[in-house]
Amino acid sequence: MSKDILYPLRWLHGQAYEAKIRHKTRQDFRKQFQEMRKQNPKTVFLVMTPEHGNLGDHAIAYAETTMLKKLGIDYLEVTGRQLDEWKYQGVLDLMNGYPILINGGGNLGTLWMSVEEIQRDIMRKNSRSPIIILPNTMFYEDSDWGREEFEKSVQCYNRHRRLHLYAREKNSYEVMRKVYHNVKLIPDMVLSLNQCGRQQMRHGCLLCLRGDCEKTRTEEQEQIIRQQAVELFGNDVLDTDMVVNHRIAVEQREAALQVKFDEFSAAELVITDRLHGMVFCAITGTSCIVLNSKSHKLHGCY
C-alpha cells in the first residue's frame, strides 16, 4: 500500500478549520450573551433544554422560562443538542464566569447517562460560574456500575464551590443532602403552571403509558388496564403519550404544549405511568390513576 504523503497536510487543514469553528462559536455566543447583559445585568445561561419530542421536558423548560420572565431575568437558552455540539467542539467553557441554570427533570443519575456526563463536563469547564441545577430527580442503578457512577458524580459535583442543587421530591432530597452541599427541596417546575381555566366538554379515558427504559409494567398488566378502561368507557378509550416522534424546536414549544393541555382537559380520566402525565392532570384538573415506573419520581412528586 502506498504511503499517503498528503495526510499531514489534510490533518493540518482539518485542525485549522475546527479551530476556526471553535473560535466563531465562542465569539458569537459570548457576544450575544454580553449584549444581553448590557441590557439586563440579571441575564443567565439556561442550558440543557429539549429539542427532542418529550413534552414533559418541554413543559419543564416552558415553566422555567415563564418564571424567569416574571422575575425580570433574561436568559440565553442553550439546548441539549447545542451543548452536544459545544462539547464536540471543546467550547463548553465559553459560559465560565456567568450564571448557569441547568434544566430540571429526571436527569441526575444513570437512567440518561449521556445527560449525566455532559452535566459533569459543565461543572468541570465552568468552575467560576454559579451553577443551579433546577428541580430534579436523582436515580442511580443499584449495581456496582451504578454505585461507581454515583461516586464519580459526588466527587465531580462537590469540587464545584458555587453549585446549588434542587430536588423535586423527598426521596432524591434525602440522598442528595447527605452527599452534596447546598441542596433544597422544590416542586417540579411544571406545577407552577395553571391550566385549569380551559372550557372543555370531558369524555372518555386517555391511556398515557410509557414504552422506554423506565417502563416497569408487564404485557399482562397492560392488557388488564386496557380491559378495565374499556369496561368503564366502551369505545371511548384513546392512547396518548408525552413523547412525539419528531423534534420540537424551541419556537414550537408553547404551541405543542397547548395542544397536549387541551387533550388532557377534554378527558374524564387519564391512566398513566409518566410523571408529567400525572402533573398535566394536576394542572388541568383532570382525574388520574397513576402507576409507578422505574425511578421513585412518580411516588415522590405525588
C-alpha positions as CSV (number, residue, x, y, z in Angstrom):
1,M,0.0,0.0,0.0
2,S,1.5,3.4,-1.0
3,K,2.1,6.0,1.7
4,D,-0.4,8.8,1.9
5,I,2.0,11.7,1.7
6,L,-0.8,14.3,1.7
7,Y,-2.3,13.1,5.0
8,P,-0.3,15.6,7.2
9,L,-1.5,18.5,5.1
10,R,-5.1,17.3,5.3
11,W,-4.8,16.8,9.0
12,L,-3.4,20.4,9.5
13,H,-6.2,21.8,7.3
14,G,-8.8,19.9,9.4
15,Q,-7.3,21.2,12.6
16,A,-7.2,24.8,11.3
17,Y,-10.9,24.5,10.2
18,E,-12.0,23.1,13.6
19,A,-10.1,25.8,15.4
20,K,-11.9,28.4,13.3
21,I,-15.3,26.9,14.1
22,R,-14.5,26.8,17.8
23,H,-13.4,30.5,17.7
24,K,-16.5,31.5,15.9
25,T,-18.8,29.7,18.3
26,R,-17.1,31.3,21.3
27,Q,-17.2,34.8,19.8
28,D,-20.9,34.5,18.6
29,F,-22.4,33.2,21.9
30,R,-20.2,35.3,24.2
31,K,-21.0,38.4,22.2
32,Q,-24.8,37.7,22.2
33,F,-24.7,37.0,25.9
34,Q,-22.7,40.1,26.8
35,E,-25.1,42.3,24.7
36,M,-28.0,40.8,26.7
37,R,-26.1,41.5,30.0
38,K,-25.7,45.2,28.9
39,Q,-29.5,45.4,28.6
40,N,-30.2,43.4,31.7
41,P,-27.4,42.5,34.2
42,K,-29.7,39.8,35.5
43,T,-29.1,37.6,32.4
44,V,-28.2,33.9,32.7
45,F,-27.5,30.9,30.6
46,L,-30.4,28.4,30.7
47,V,-28.9,25.1,29.4
48,M,-29.9,21.5,28.6
49,T,-33.4,22.4,27.4
50,P,-35.0,20.0,25.0
51,E,-35.5,19.9,21.3
52,H,-36.5,16.2,21.3
53,G,-40.1,15.1,21.4
54,N,-40.6,14.7,25.1
55,L,-43.4,17.1,26.0
56,G,-42.8,16.7,29.8
57,D,-39.3,18.0,29.3
58,H,-40.6,20.9,27.2
59,A,-43.2,21.7,29.9
60,I,-40.4,22.0,32.4
61,A,-38.4,24.4,30.2
62,Y,-41.6,26.4,29.5
63,A,-42.3,26.7,33.2
64,E,-38.7,27.8,33.8
65,T,-38.8,30.4,31.2
66,T,-42.2,31.7,32.4
67,M,-40.8,32.0,35.9
68,L,-37.6,33.8,34.7
69,K,-39.7,36.3,32.7
70,K,-41.9,37.0,35.7
71,L,-38.8,37.6,37.8
72,G,-37.3,40.0,35.2
73,I,-34.4,37.7,34.5
74,D,-33.3,37.4,30.8
75,Y,-31.8,34.2,29.6
76,L,-29.8,32.8,26.7
77,E,-31.2,29.3,26.1
78,V,-28.8,26.6,25.0
79,T,-30.5,23.3,24.2
80,G,-29.1,19.8,24.9
81,R,-28.4,19.4,21.2
82,Q,-26.4,22.6,21.1
83,L,-24.5,21.5,24.2
84,D,-23.5,18.3,22.5
85,E,-22.1,20.4,19.6
86,W,-20.2,22.6,22.1
87,K,-18.8,19.5,23.8
88,Y,-17.6,18.1,20.5
89,Q,-16.0,21.5,19.6
90,G,-14.4,21.8,23.0
91,V,-16.1,25.1,23.9
92,L,-18.3,24.2,26.9
93,D,-16.2,26.7,28.9
94,L,-17.4,29.7,27.0
95,M,-20.0,30.2,29.8
96,N,-17.3,30.3,32.5
97,G,-17.8,33.2,34.9
98,Y,-21.5,33.7,34.1
99,P,-24.6,32.2,35.9
100,I,-25.8,28.9,34.5
101,L,-29.2,27.3,35.2
102,I,-29.4,23.6,34.2
103,N,-32.8,22.4,33.1
104,G,-34.7,20.4,35.6
105,G,-36.2,16.9,35.1
106,G,-35.1,13.4,35.8
107,N,-31.5,14.0,34.6
108,L,-29.4,13.1,37.6
109,G,-28.1,9.6,37.5
110,T,-27.7,6.6,35.3
111,L,-31.1,6.5,33.5
112,W,-29.9,9.0,31.0
113,M,-26.2,8.6,31.2
114,S,-25.3,11.0,28.3
115,V,-27.0,13.8,30.1
116,E,-25.3,13.0,33.4
117,E,-21.9,13.0,31.7
118,I,-22.4,16.4,30.0
119,Q,-23.6,17.9,33.3
120,R,-20.3,16.7,34.9
121,D,-18.5,18.4,31.9
122,I,-20.3,21.7,32.6
123,M,-19.1,21.6,36.2
124,R,-15.5,20.9,35.2
125,K,-15.4,23.5,32.5
126,N,-17.2,26.4,34.3
127,S,-15.6,26.5,37.7
128,R,-16.1,30.3,38.1
129,S,-19.8,30.2,37.3
130,P,-22.6,30.0,39.9
131,I,-24.5,26.9,38.7
132,I,-28.0,26.0,39.7
133,I,-29.5,22.6,38.8
134,L,-33.2,23.2,38.8
135,P,-35.7,20.7,40.4
136,N,-34.5,17.2,39.6
137,T,-34.9,13.6,40.4
138,M,-31.8,11.5,41.1
139,F,-31.7,7.8,40.3
140,Y,-28.5,5.7,40.2
141,E,-28.9,2.0,39.3
142,D,-28.5,-0.4,42.3
143,S,-25.4,-2.2,40.9
144,D,-21.6,-2.0,41.0
145,W,-21.7,0.2,37.9
146,G,-24.4,2.5,39.3
147,R,-22.6,2.9,42.6
148,E,-19.4,3.7,40.8
149,E,-21.1,6.4,38.6
150,F,-22.7,7.8,41.7
151,E,-19.3,8.2,43.4
152,K,-17.9,9.9,40.2
153,S,-20.8,12.4,40.3
154,V,-20.4,13.1,44.0
155,Q,-16.7,13.8,43.6
156,C,-17.2,16.0,40.5
157,Y,-20.2,18.0,41.8
158,N,-18.5,18.6,45.2
159,R,-15.4,20.1,43.6
160,H,-17.6,23.0,42.3
161,R,-17.8,25.6,45.0
162,R,-20.7,27.5,43.6
163,L,-23.1,24.7,42.8
164,H,-26.7,24.7,44.1
165,L,-28.9,21.6,43.6
166,Y,-32.7,21.4,43.9
167,A,-34.5,18.1,44.4
168,R,-38.1,17.9,43.2
169,E,-39.2,15.1,45.6
170,K,-38.1,13.9,49.1
171,N,-36.5,10.6,48.0
172,S,-33.9,12.4,45.9
173,Y,-33.6,15.2,48.5
174,E,-32.8,12.9,51.4
175,V,-30.0,11.2,49.4
176,M,-28.7,14.5,47.8
177,R,-28.5,16.4,51.1
178,K,-26.3,13.7,52.6
179,V,-23.6,13.9,49.9
180,Y,-23.9,17.3,48.3
181,H,-23.6,20.9,49.6
182,N,-26.4,23.5,49.0
183,V,-29.4,21.2,48.4
184,K,-33.0,22.3,48.7
185,L,-36.4,20.8,48.1
186,I,-38.6,22.5,45.4
187,P,-41.6,21.1,43.5
188,D,-41.4,20.1,39.8
189,M,-41.4,23.3,37.8
190,V,-44.5,22.3,35.7
191,L,-46.6,22.5,38.9
192,S,-46.2,26.3,38.7
193,L,-48.4,26.3,35.5
194,N,-52.2,26.7,36.0
195,Q,-54.2,25.3,33.0
196,C,-57.5,24.7,34.9
197,G,-59.4,27.5,33.1
198,R,-59.9,25.6,29.9
199,Q,-63.5,25.2,29.0
200,Q,-63.8,21.6,27.6
201,M,-66.5,19.0,27.4
202,R,-64.9,16.0,29.1
203,H,-65.4,12.5,27.7
204,G,-63.6,9.2,27.7
205,C,-60.3,7.8,29.0
206,L,-56.8,8.6,27.9
207,L,-54.0,5.9,28.4
208,C,-50.7,7.7,28.7
209,L,-48.2,4.8,29.1
210,R,-44.5,4.8,28.5
211,G,-42.6,2.4,26.4
212,D,-38.9,3.4,27.2
213,C,-36.3,2.2,29.6
214,E,-38.3,3.5,32.6
215,K,-41.3,1.2,31.9
216,T,-42.0,-1.5,34.5
217,R,-45.5,-2.9,33.7
218,T,-45.8,-6.3,32.0
219,E,-47.8,-7.0,28.9
220,E,-50.3,-8.9,31.0
221,Q,-50.7,-5.9,33.3
222,E,-51.2,-3.6,30.4
223,Q,-53.9,-5.9,29.0
224,I,-55.8,-5.7,32.3
225,I,-55.5,-1.9,32.4
226,R,-56.9,-1.7,28.9
227,Q,-59.7,-4.2,29.6
228,Q,-60.9,-2.3,32.7
229,A,-60.8,1.1,30.8
230,V,-63.0,-0.4,28.1
231,E,-65.4,-1.8,30.7
232,L,-65.8,1.7,32.1
233,F,-65.7,3.8,28.9
234,G,-66.5,1.5,26.0
235,N,-65.0,2.6,22.7
236,D,-64.1,6.0,24.2
237,V,-60.6,4.9,25.2
238,L,-57.6,6.6,23.4
239,D,-53.9,6.2,23.6
240,T,-51.7,9.3,24.0
241,D,-48.1,9.9,25.0
242,M,-45.9,12.6,26.4
243,V,-43.5,11.9,23.6
244,V,-44.0,12.7,19.9
245,N,-41.9,11.1,17.1
246,H,-40.4,14.3,15.8
247,R,-38.2,17.1,17.1
248,I,-39.9,20.2,18.7
249,A,-38.0,23.4,18.2
250,V,-37.8,26.0,21.0
251,E,-40.1,28.2,18.9
252,Q,-42.7,25.5,18.6
253,R,-42.7,24.5,22.3
254,E,-45.6,26.5,23.6
255,A,-48.0,25.6,20.8
256,A,-47.2,21.9,21.1
257,L,-47.9,22.1,24.9
258,Q,-51.2,23.9,24.4
259,V,-52.4,21.0,22.1
260,K,-51.5,18.5,24.9
261,F,-53.1,20.6,27.6
262,D,-56.3,20.7,25.5
263,E,-56.2,16.9,25.1
264,F,-55.9,16.3,28.9
265,S,-58.5,18.9,29.7
266,A,-61.0,17.0,27.4
267,A,-60.7,13.6,29.2
268,E,-62.8,12.3,32.1
269,L,-59.9,10.1,33.3
270,V,-56.2,9.6,32.5
271,I,-54.3,6.4,33.4
272,T,-50.6,7.0,33.3
273,D,-47.1,5.9,34.4
274,R,-45.5,9.1,33.2
275,L,-44.6,11.8,35.8
276,H,-45.8,14.6,33.6
277,G,-48.9,12.7,32.6
278,M,-49.8,12.9,36.3
279,V,-48.6,16.6,36.5
280,F,-50.6,17.6,33.4
281,C,-53.7,16.1,35.1
282,A,-53.0,18.1,38.2
283,I,-52.6,21.4,36.4
284,T,-55.6,20.8,34.1
285,G,-57.9,19.5,37.0
286,T,-58.2,16.1,35.3
287,S,-58.9,12.9,37.3
288,C,-56.0,10.5,37.1
289,I,-54.9,7.0,38.1
290,V,-51.1,6.7,38.4
291,L,-48.9,3.7,38.1
292,N,-45.2,3.7,39.2
293,S,-42.3,3.5,36.8
294,K,-38.6,2.6,37.3
295,S,-37.5,5.5,39.4
296,H,-39.1,6.8,42.5
297,K,-40.1,10.1,40.9
298,L,-43.8,9.5,40.5
299,H,-44.4,8.5,44.1
300,G,-42.1,11.2,45.3
301,C,-43.6,14.0,43.3
302,Y,-47.1,12.8,44.2
